[in-house]
Amino acid sequence: MDKILKATPLDNYKIEILTSSGVSGVFDVKPYLQGSAFKELVDESYFRKVRPAHYGIIWPHEQDFSADTIIWDMQNASQKANASY
């Protein structure tokens, strides 16, 4: 399983990601903000407190995403973007 080496918050609830296997891209958190576990992330100052942790990313109150979810989302976003051309 990949470790997340870099998680840089960007505008519009996106996070720049770099994994231990060299996978990089932008993870869009917006689709997850409707879930009750992630409502606190709507506060942009709190959202920006994201950091890499073990095999994913985490915020101070323990909201988290696994590396598997992040990589899957980034790859599917790329496929969707390529399919629309």
trRosetta pair geometry for C-beta under 8 A, 3 or more apart (Angstrom, degrees):
i j d omega theta_ij theta_ji phi_ij phi_ji
1 55 5.1 14 130 -142 127 139
1 67 6.1 127 171 65 94 131
1 68 6.9 -56 -140 -53 105 96
2 19 4.0 3 176 -175 133 129
2 20 5.2 179 -155 40 71 89
2 21 5.0 -83 -104 3 108 107
2 23 6.5 -36 -124 30 163 121
2 55 7.0 118 86 -149 49 86
2 67 4.5 -158 80 163 91 144
2 68 8.0 149 39 -65 95 53
2 71 6.4 101 39 -52 144 141
3 19 6.7 144 74 -160 41 72
3 20 4.2 57 46 -28 86 127
3 52 7.3 67 163 -180 85 124
3 54 7.1 -114 -129 159 92 31
3 55 5.8 -84 -104 -102 59 59
3 67 6.7 -108 -117 -72 15 151
4 7 5.7 32 157 -51 128 107
4 17 6.3 -67 -140 -153 105 97
4 18 7.5 108 -164 74 62 48
4 19 5.9 -50 -102 -103 48 69
4 20 7.8 -77 -50 -22 12 82
4 52 4.2 -159 103 -129 97 101
4 53 7.6 7 57 32 116 41
4 55 7.2 111 -3 -167 84 28
4 56 6.0 39 -5 -163 129 10
4 57 5.6 -62 92 -59 170 79
4 67 5.5 -162 -45 -94 90 99
4 70 7.0 43 -87 53 124 163
5 18 5.0 -55 66 101 101 95
5 19 6.4 132 5 -144 91 15
5 20 5.8 128 -43 -69 109 62
5 52 6.2 -10 -158 -103 6 166
6 16 6.9 -33 127 113 107 89
6 17 6.7 148 87 -158 75 31
6 18 3.8 32 39 35 112 107
6 52 6.7 -33 -64 -46 9 130
7 15 5.4 -5 -167 177 82 125
7 16 7.4 154 -154 76 31 55
7 17 6.0 8 -103 -104 67 70
7 50 5.2 -104 136 131 124 109
7 51 6.1 148 63 -151 123 19
7 52 4.9 161 -2 -57 111 73
7 57 4.6 127 -113 -112 160 124
8 15 6.6 149 71 -164 41 67
8 16 4.2 -12 59 54 102 106
9 14 7.8 126 -163 85 52 47
9 15 5.6 -37 -102 -105 48 80
9 16 8.0 -100 -25 17 5 78
9 47 6.2 130 -139 130 138 85
9 48 4.4 -150 69 -122 164 62
9 50 5.5 131 -64 34 103 114
10 14 4.3 -31 68 83 114 94
10 15 6.4 -175 12 -92 87 24
10 16 5.8 93 -40 -28 116 90
10 26 6.8 -31 22 -138 151 113
11 14 6.9 10 75 35 43 99
12 30 7.2 -26 159 -57 78 125
13 28 6.8 63 108 -164 88 63
13 29 4.5 -113 167 64 98 96
13 30 4.6 121 87 -63 136 77
13 33 6.7 -52 -145 -52 159 130
13 41 7.2 86 -132 143 109 109
13 47 6.3 -85 -112 -158 73 152
14 26 5.0 7 179 179 120 110
14 27 6.7 154 -160 77 65 45
14 28 5.3 -29 -104 -101 86 61
14 29 6.9 -170 -92 9 30 81
14 30 7.7 -20 -63 -20 71 98
15 26 7.0 152 73 -158 38 61
15 27 4.8 -20 62 60 94 98
15 29 6.5 61 -9 -32 106 110
15 50 6.0 -64 -111 96 136 162
15 57 6.8 45 147 -120 164 175
16 24 7.6 8 180 -172 82 94
16 25 7.8 -156 -147 113 56 24
16 26 5.7 -34 -97 -100 57 74
17 23 7.6 -12 118 114 106 86
17 24 6.3 179 94 -145 64 52
17 25 5.9 -10 56 63 100 61
17 26 7.0 157 12 -106 87 21
17 27 5.1 59 -26 -16 131 110
17 57 7.8 -99 -107 -47 106 131
17 70 5.8 164 -120 166 165 130
17 74 6.7 -115 53 -65 135 147
18 22 7.8 -28 -166 -142 84 28
18 23 7.6 159 -153 85 41 50
18 24 4.7 -4 -103 -102 71 98
19 22 6.8 -38 75 34 80 19
19 23 4.3 11 35 54 123 92
19 24 7.2 -153 14 -69 73 53
19 67 6.3 102 -119 -155 121 119
19 71 6.7 10 -47 -80 154 113
23 71 5.7 30 128 -122 159 107
23 74 7.3 131 162 84 112 144
25 74 3.9 122 86 -163 143 131
25 75 7.9 175 8 -56 167 49
25 77 7.6 151 162 66 136 121
25 78 7.0 -85 -128 -52 146 117
26 74 6.9 144 62 -120 37 101
26 77 7.8 -89 78 97 81 154
27 57 7.9 176 69 7 157 146
27 65 7.4 164 167 100 148 158
27 70 4.8 -40 -102 -148 143 91
27 73 5.9 75 -138 88 83 126
27 74 5.7 -62 -83 -64 71 100
28 31 6.5 67 115 -1 102 95
28 73 6.9 -140 44 157 77 125
28 77 6.6 127 8 -93 118 151
29 32 5.5 -69 -173 45 64 111
29 33 6.6 82 134 -52 85 90
29 38 7.4 -162 176 -172 105 139
29 41 6.3 -101 149 151 140 147
29 47 7.3 177 73 -148 155 115
29 65 7.8 -132 -109 -37 95 146
30 33 5.7 -39 -152 -2 39 117
31 34 7.7 -45 174 10 41 103
32 35 5.6 -38 -176 17 67 117
32 38 5.0 52 136 27 95 173
32 41 7.8 21 99 57 100 151
32 65 7.7 -116 -55 -84 176 121
33 38 5.5 -115 -116 117 37 115
33 39 7.1 90 -176 -105 67 40
33 41 6.0 -122 -111 80 87 108
33 42 5.7 100 -162 -75 121 87
34 38 7.8 29 48 68 31 111
35 38 4.9 60 71 22 95 103
35 39 7.5 -131 93 -42 47 72
36 39 5.9 -20 -150 -21 39 115
37 63 6.0 144 152 -120 87 97
38 41 4.9 -28 -179 15 82 124
38 63 5.7 114 -104 -154 66 139
39 42 6.0 -27 -177 -4 52 114
40 43 6.3 -37 178 20 57 109
40 46 5.8 -87 154 129 88 156
40 59 7.5 175 99 115 117 152
40 61 6.2 0 89 51 168 143
40 63 6.6 -169 58 -28 113 142
41 46 6.5 -132 -116 104 36 105
41 47 4.8 80 -168 -95 73 88
41 59 6.8 -147 -89 -48 93 162
41 63 6.3 -121 -51 101 110 163
42 47 7.5 179 37 -52 2 117
43 46 4.1 55 87 17 109 113
43 47 6.5 177 86 -19 53 85
44 47 5.2 -48 -141 33 35 119
44 48 6.4 38 159 -23 65 103
45 48 6.0 -52 -153 31 30 113
45 49 7.6 40 146 -30 56 99
46 49 5.7 -48 -165 14 43 118
46 59 6.8 52 164 -167 88 133
46 60 7.6 -101 -154 31 88 110
47 50 6.7 -12 170 -29 51 104
47 59 7.7 -57 -122 -105 32 134
49 59 5.6 83 90 -146 99 83
49 60 5.5 -25 135 -20 142 104
50 57 5.3 14 -175 172 107 121
50 58 7.3 149 -150 76 63 27
50 59 5.7 -44 -93 -81 60 80
51 57 6.8 163 82 -155 27 78
51 58 6.3 -32 64 63 76 75
51 59 7.9 129 17 -96 75 36
52 56 7.8 166 -154 101 58 30
52 57 5.9 -56 -103 -102 41 70
52 58 8.0 41 159 20 13 80
53 56 6.2 -23 70 76 80 72
53 57 6.4 100 22 -144 86 23
53 58 4.0 -11 20 9 146 120
53 64 6.9 -82 65 -124 127 123
55 66 6.2 6 117 -154 93 79
55 67 4.8 -87 172 0 75 117
55 68 7.9 25 150 -16 111 82
56 64 5.3 80 115 173 135 105
56 65 5.3 -169 -169 93 114 49
56 66 4.4 -79 -84 -120 127 30
56 67 5.2 -124 -81 -34 59 63
56 69 7.6 33 -123 38 114 103
56 70 6.9 155 -137 -13 74 123
57 64 6.4 175 88 -149 49 71
57 65 5.4 7 49 51 92 91
57 70 6.9 92 1 -69 110 144
58 62 6.4 -24 -163 -134 110 40
58 63 7.1 151 -154 79 58 47
58 64 4.3 -18 -99 -97 78 102
59 62 7.1 -66 71 11 69 11
59 63 4.6 7 37 52 116 94
59 64 7.3 -153 15 -70 70 58
65 69 5.0 -115 -174 79 93 128
65 70 5.5 105 129 -56 121 95
66 69 4.8 98 58 5 82 99
66 70 7.0 -148 96 -3 44 88
67 70 5.6 -58 -146 40 34 113
67 71 6.0 30 159 -17 70 109
68 71 6.1 -58 -143 39 25 106
68 72 6.1 25 158 -19 62 111
69 72 5.8 -57 -145 38 27 112
69 73 6.2 25 158 -17 64 109
70 73 6.0 -60 -150 37 26 109
70 74 6.3 22 156 -16 64 108
71 74 5.8 -55 -145 38 30 109
71 75 6.2 27 158 -16 65 109
72 75 6.0 -60 -147 39 26 108
72 76 6.2 20 158 -13 64 111
73 76 5.9 -59 -143 42 28 107
73 77 6.1 31 158 -22 65 107
74 77 5.8 -53 -146 34 29 112
74 78 6.6 30 153 -19 62 104
75 78 5.7 -53 -152 34 32 112
75 79 6.5 31 151 -18 65 105
76 79 5.5 -50 -144 37 37 112
76 80 6.2 38 155 -20 67 104
77 80 5.8 -52 -147 36 30 111
77 81 6.4 31 153 -19 63 106
78 81 5.7 -56 -148 37 30 111
78 82 6.3 27 155 -16 66 108
79 82 5.8 -56 -145 40 30 109
79 83 6.1 32 155 -24 65 109
80 83 5.7 -55 -143 34 29 113
80 84 6.7 29 157 -24 62 105
81 84 6.2 -58 -155 28 29 110
81 85 7.8 35 149 -28 58 98
82 85 6.2 -49 -167 13 41 114
